[in-house]
Structure formats: C-alpha cells, structure tokens
Amino acid sequence: MVPPDWSGVYHHPQFPLHLDIGCGRGSFLLEMAQLHHHWNFLGVEIRQTLVAAANHHRTELGLTNLHYLFCNVNPSLVGLLTSLPSSLSFVSIQFPDPWFKKRHQKRRVVQPELVDTLGRYLKPGGVVFLQSDVREVAIDMVDQFAFHPAFSLEGGETLPQKGDDGQWILINPLPVATERERSTLERGGFVYRQLFKKNI
Ligand SMILES: C[S@@+](CC[C@H](N)C(=O)[O-])C[C@H]1O[C@@H](n2cnc3c(N)ncnc32)[C@H](O)[C@@H]1O
C-alpha cells in the first residue's frame, strides 16, 4: 500500500481524522461525512471492488472530506498513519469478520500489533469505538485494548465478562449505524459495544 497524496485527497487535510477499519461498502462513512463537515473520514477495506464503488459514489456526491483506501490494514497501518497530514482522532472497528476457528483467529483484524500501533498514533484523548454482534469477538477486542497501557475503558465501570452483558454500551453514541449493525438489530440480535480513550 502506497499512501495517497493527502493534499489531493481532502479539501482540508488538517481536519481531525476518523478512521473506519473494515468499512465494507462504506455507507456508514458516507453518512458521517455529510453530517460532520469539519472532520475527514477514511475507510480502509480489503475488498478492492467495494473501495472502487465507494469512492465512485463519494465523488458523485462531491464530498471532499471522505476517502476509501484499498488495503489489508494489518501490514499497512503503520505506513498509513505515518503518512497522515493531521491527527488521528477517532477509530472505529465495527463488526470485524469473526474467524471462529481457533486456527483462523490470527486472521482477525484486531491483533496486538494493530492495538499497539493505534496506541502510538492516536492523539491523546482520541477514541476507539468497537462493535460486534459476536460476543466472543467483542470480548477479544475489548480485552486487547483494556490490557494495553495506552488505553482506558470509557464505556463502563468494569470490563465486560463472559455471561455478563450489563457492561456494554447499549445505545450507539454515533449518529449513524453501519450496514451490519442495521441487519443485526433488524433480526433482533444484540450489539456488543465499547469505547476506549487514548490516555493523555
Ligand atoms: C463483516 S464486514 C463489516 C463491514 C462494516 N464495518 C459494517 O459494520 O457493516 C467486515 C469488513 O472488514 C473487511 N476486512 C476484513 N479484514 C480486513 C483487513 N485486514 N483489512 C481491511 N479490511 C478488512 C472485510 O472485507 C469486510 O468488508
């Protein structure tokens, strides 16, 4: 992944950046970018056809604070974040692929290296927002951020434990639901959410 020339990507490259990891078709960011004109939004996605279609749609709408990037975030994140022209202020990881089988779990997007990289590049006070419809995946993500010294749990007093669904954030603090979130809620599923802040 070669990072783009950000001055040709965003109209105001200095605006704070919201990074959405595994953005899928990008409809979440498409709505966010229209609601928050003083932020830049970046979606990263490993499926190239989705990225091409999302950027096409973005251009049709004339949005200058939104970009989608085709990459595998795990090996690309450091290069991407070192190239940024503004501070990374918000990261969302929403409904990542669960990879249930033990031998496939190393393919999960939230890995210790990714948490560590976000801990280094997210601005102090910056937010990581996590969502999943799979409790095991949500607990795995939460544990990784909770036990990293750069982050503090924001969403509850104590860590969510297996069998205890009381410590999750029940109402999405963001004004837009992702496609996966909508389909989960439509079928009556539970959404496991947590927020972390980068320590100051
Ligand atoms: C279940 S979908 C969720 C999409 C969207 N976030 C939502 O909530 O509707 C997970 C997305 O993450 C993408 N993805 C998986 N591994 C990735 C990686 N290593 N780098 C970038 N994107 C990845 C997948 O291609 C897929 O589009």
The ligand as a Gaussian input file, in Angstrom:
#p B3LYP/6-31G(d) Opt

LIG

0 1
 C      -18.496000      -8.026000       8.432000
 S      -17.866000      -6.740000       7.441000
 C      -18.426000      -5.279000       8.307000
 C      -18.465000      -4.076000       7.418000
 C      -18.891000      -2.768000       8.130000
 N      -17.893000      -2.349000       9.092000
 C      -20.245000      -2.901000       8.792000
 O      -20.279000      -2.879000      10.031000
 O      -21.252000      -3.026000       8.063000
 C      -16.098000      -6.708000       7.783000
 C      -15.315000      -5.976000       6.712000
 O      -13.932000      -5.921000       7.069000
 C      -13.158000      -6.134000       5.886000
 N      -11.826000      -6.618000       6.289000
 C      -11.549000      -7.830000       6.819000
 N      -10.221000      -7.938000       7.068000
 C       -9.661000      -6.747000       6.697000
 C       -8.317000      -6.250000       6.693000
 N       -7.311000      -6.996000       7.140000
 N       -8.084000      -5.001000       6.232000
 C       -9.124000      -4.239000       5.769000
 N      -10.407000      -4.662000       5.743000
 C      -10.678000      -5.895000       6.200000
 C      -13.985000      -7.164000       5.122000
 O      -13.663000      -7.238000       3.750000
 C      -15.398000      -6.660000       5.363000
 O      -15.817000      -5.715000       4.393000

